[in-house]
């Protein structure tokens, strides 16, 4: 699987994780499921505006995923519930995979220096 496809897969999995987390596995106690899904999915949907240029859309998804990485680390660190902790670790791992796929794709396109 090439780096760009891996990035797209991680982006989609991050969106699916938000749906599973906030709608099914650990719905929010203080707010509605719809509000939690809106807050969880809207930032991931914003890079779709740049989908005409796939590399740019993936770059923006990587930038947005840094928020999800931070959220996942914070939740994994502080969540008392093991289910939420596992979901948070998965969120941080998917966000890191998305960012790493961007780095791998950029490194692959770089041309060697002339000697």
Buried (B, 14 or more C-beta within 10 A) or exposed (E): EEBBEBBBBBBBBBBEBBBEBBBEEBEBEEEEEEEBBEEBBEBBEBBEEBEEEEEEBBBBBBBBBEEBBEBBBEBBEEBEEEEBBBBBBBBBBBBBBBBBBBEBBEEEEEEEEEE
